[in-house]
Amino acid sequence: MSVDIGIVGLSKSGKTTIFNGLTKGKAATGTYSAKNQANIGMAGVPDERIYEMAKIYNPKKIVHAEVKYIDIGASVKEMATDKGIGGQLLNQLSTVDVLVNVVRSFKDESLPHPDGSLNVNRDIESMNLELAFSDLAILEKRLEKMEGSLKSAKQAERAIVLKEQETLVKIKAGLEKDIPIREMQLTQEEIKSLSNYQFLTAKPILTLVNIGEDDLPNVARIEAELNARYAKPKSRVIASCGKLEMELSQMGDEAMADFRKEFGMTESGLDRTIKVSYELLDLISFLTVGEDECRAWPIKRGIEAVKAAGKIHTDIERGFIRAEVIHYTDLKRVGGLVEAKKQGLLRLEGKTYIVQDGDTVNFLFNV
C-alpha cells in the first residue's frame, strides 16, 4: 500500500521544487516546468524502527512503506472547466489521499509573484477557493443530471436519488459559505454516499509554506502563527525551504547530514511532510520482521488484526488463525523472539485485536 499525495499550489509557488526535494527528482522547474502533465515520483517512508529490527535479524532486504507524490502543474480552477488535458489531470488529482498546497513565502526578484507581492494568508485562501470551485463544478453537473433522472425514475429508484440529491444540496450550500467538505458535519451515511465523487475539499490538506533560507531560524514561529489560524483535524501547516531541500536531496547521506546540522535542521522536509500527512490520514505502521525481510505496513489507526493481515495478502486474511504480537520496543530491548518468549512478551491475539503503531506481527493462517 502506498499513500498518494497530490501537490498543488498557485503559479510560481515552487511546487515542482518541493516535489524534487521530496522525491530526489530532477523535474524541470520555473518557466520550464510542464503544465499539461503531472510529475510523479516515489519516496520511502522514513522509519528508524525498521533499521533497529534489521540489527537483530540482518535481513536480506529492508522494505519501507512508500509515498507517491503527484505534482500537478496546472491551475486547479482551470482543470475543473477543461475536458481535455486539464480534465485528465483533475481525475489524477481526485484519486490522491491527501493534498499538499505549496504557498510561496520566499523572495526572488527574478521570479515576481503573480499578484505582485508576498502574502501567505491571501494565497492560502486563493487555493481554498480554487479547490471549492472544482468541487462546485462537479456538484452542479451532477445535480443537473439528477433533475433529468428523477423524471423517469421508478418509485424505488426515486427515493435513492432524492436522498443523494439532498446530501449534494447540503454540500453545495456549505461550499458556497466557504466551508470545505472536510469541515462539514456529515453523517456516516452521507460520507459514504460521497465516496465515489472524490471531492478535493473532502481530502485532508497540508499547507506547506515555501520559505527562503533567511527564514529558516523562524520556522517554529511561522508554523505556530499559521497553525493558530488554519490547523484543524484534517488541516495543518508546516514550513520548509524548497530550494534548499531540493539541493540537499541530490547529495549523499553524509554530506546532507552535515549541511542540515549547519542550518540547524533536525528533520528533512521529506520527514516532516510524511509525518504530518500520516497524522492527517490517521495512519500508523506495523512491522513484519525476519531473516528474509524487515518491512513496514501502513494501516488506518483502529484496524483489526484480521484486516491488517489482508494488507499483506488476501489469503492471510481469509485463512487467519491468530497473530503473534510483540511491540517493537520490547523486541528491541530483549534482542529477539527467543528471549521475548522466555520473558512472556510474545502475545497471541485473535481477529478482533486492534493493531498498535510499532507492533511487530507474525500472522498464522491456513488456506
Secondary structure as the mmCIF struct_conf table of DSSP 4:
data_model
#
loop_
_struct_conf.conf_type_id
_struct_conf.id
_struct_conf.beg_label_comp_id
_struct_conf.beg_label_asym_id
_struct_conf.beg_label_seq_id
_struct_conf.end_label_comp_id
_struct_conf.end_label_asym_id
_struct_conf.end_label_seq_id
STRN STRN1 SER A 2 GLY A 9
BEND BEND1 LEU A 10 LEU A 10
TURN_TY1_P TURN_TY1_P1 SER A 11 LYS A 12
BEND BEND2 SER A 13 SER A 13
HELX_RH_AL_P HELX_RH_AL_P1 LYS A 15 THR A 23
TURN_TY1_P TURN_TY1_P2 LYS A 24 LYS A 24
HELX_RH_3T_P HELX_RH_3T_P1 GLY A 30 TYR A 32
BEND BEND3 SER A 33 SER A 33
BEND BEND4 LYS A 35 GLN A 37
STRN STRN2 ASN A 39 GLY A 44
HELX_RH_AL_P HELX_RH_AL_P2 GLU A 48 TYR A 57
BEND BEND5 LYS A 60 LYS A 60
STRN STRN3 LYS A 61 VAL A 63
STRN STRN4 GLU A 66 ASP A 71
BEND BEND6 ALA A 74 ALA A 74
HELX_RH_AL_P HELX_RH_AL_P3 VAL A 76 ALA A 80
TURN_TY1_P TURN_TY1_P3 THR A 81 THR A 81
BEND BEND7 LYS A 83 GLY A 84
HELX_RH_AL_P HELX_RH_AL_P4 ILE A 85 SER A 94
TURN_TY1_P TURN_TY1_P4 THR A 95 THR A 95
BEND BEND8 ASP A 97 ASP A 97
STRN STRN5 VAL A 98 ARG A 104
TURN_TY1_P TURN_TY1_P5 GLU A 109 SER A 110
BEND BEND9 LEU A 111 LEU A 111
TURN_TY1_P TURN_TY1_P6 PRO A 114 ASP A 115
BEND BEND10 GLY A 116 SER A 117
HELX_RH_AL_P HELX_RH_AL_P5 VAL A 120 SER A 152
HELX_RH_AL_P HELX_RH_AL_P6 GLN A 155 GLU A 176
TURN_TY1_P TURN_TY1_P7 LYS A 177 ASP A 178
HELX_RH_3T_P HELX_RH_3T_P2 ILE A 181 GLU A 183
BEND BEND11 MET A 184 MET A 184
HELX_RH_AL_P HELX_RH_AL_P7 GLN A 188 LEU A 194
TURN_TY1_P TURN_TY1_P8 SER A 195 TYR A 197
HELX_RH_3T_P HELX_RH_3T_P3 LEU A 200 ALA A 202
BEND BEND12 LYS A 203 LYS A 203
STRN STRN6 ILE A 205 ASN A 210
HELX_RH_3T_P HELX_RH_3T_P4 GLU A 213 ASN A 218
HELX_RH_AL_P HELX_RH_AL_P8 VAL A 219 TYR A 230
STRN STRN7 LYS A 232 LYS A 232
TURN_TY1_P TURN_TY1_P9 PRO A 233 LYS A 234
STRN STRN8 SER A 235 SER A 240
HELX_RH_AL_P HELX_RH_AL_P9 GLY A 242 SER A 249
TURN_TY1_P TURN_TY1_P10 GLN A 250 GLN A 250
BEND BEND13 MET A 251 MET A 251
HELX_RH_AL_P HELX_RH_AL_P10 ASP A 253 GLU A 262
TURN_TY1_P TURN_TY1_P11 PHE A 263 GLY A 264
BEND BEND14 THR A 266 GLU A 267
HELX_RH_AL_P HELX_RH_AL_P11 GLY A 269 LEU A 281
TURN_TY1_P TURN_TY1_P12 ASP A 282 ASP A 282
STRN STRN9 LEU A 283 THR A 288
BEND BEND15 GLY A 290 ASP A 292
STRN STRN10 GLU A 293 LYS A 300
TURN_TY1_P TURN_TY1_P13 ARG A 301 GLY A 302
STRN STRN11 GLU A 304 GLU A 304
HELX_RH_AL_P HELX_RH_AL_P12 ALA A 305 ILE A 312
HELX_RH_AL_P HELX_RH_AL_P13 THR A 314 ARG A 318
TURN_TY1_P TURN_TY1_P14 GLY A 319 GLY A 319
STRN STRN12 PHE A 320 HIS A 327
HELX_RH_AL_P HELX_RH_AL_P14 TYR A 328 VAL A 334
TURN_TY1_P TURN_TY1_P15 GLY A 335 GLY A 335
BEND BEND16 GLY A 336 GLY A 336
HELX_RH_AL_P HELX_RH_AL_P15 LEU A 337 LYS A 342
TURN_TY1_P TURN_TY1_P16 GLN A 343 GLY A 344
STRN STRN13 ARG A 347 GLU A 349
TURN_TY1_P TURN_TY1_P17 LYS A 351 THR A 352
STRN STRN14 ILE A 354 ILE A 354
HELX_LH_PP_P HELX_LH_PP_P1 VAL A 355 GLN A 356
TURN_TY1_P TURN_TY1_P18 ASP A 357 GLY A 358
STRN STRN15 ASP A 359 PHE A 365
#
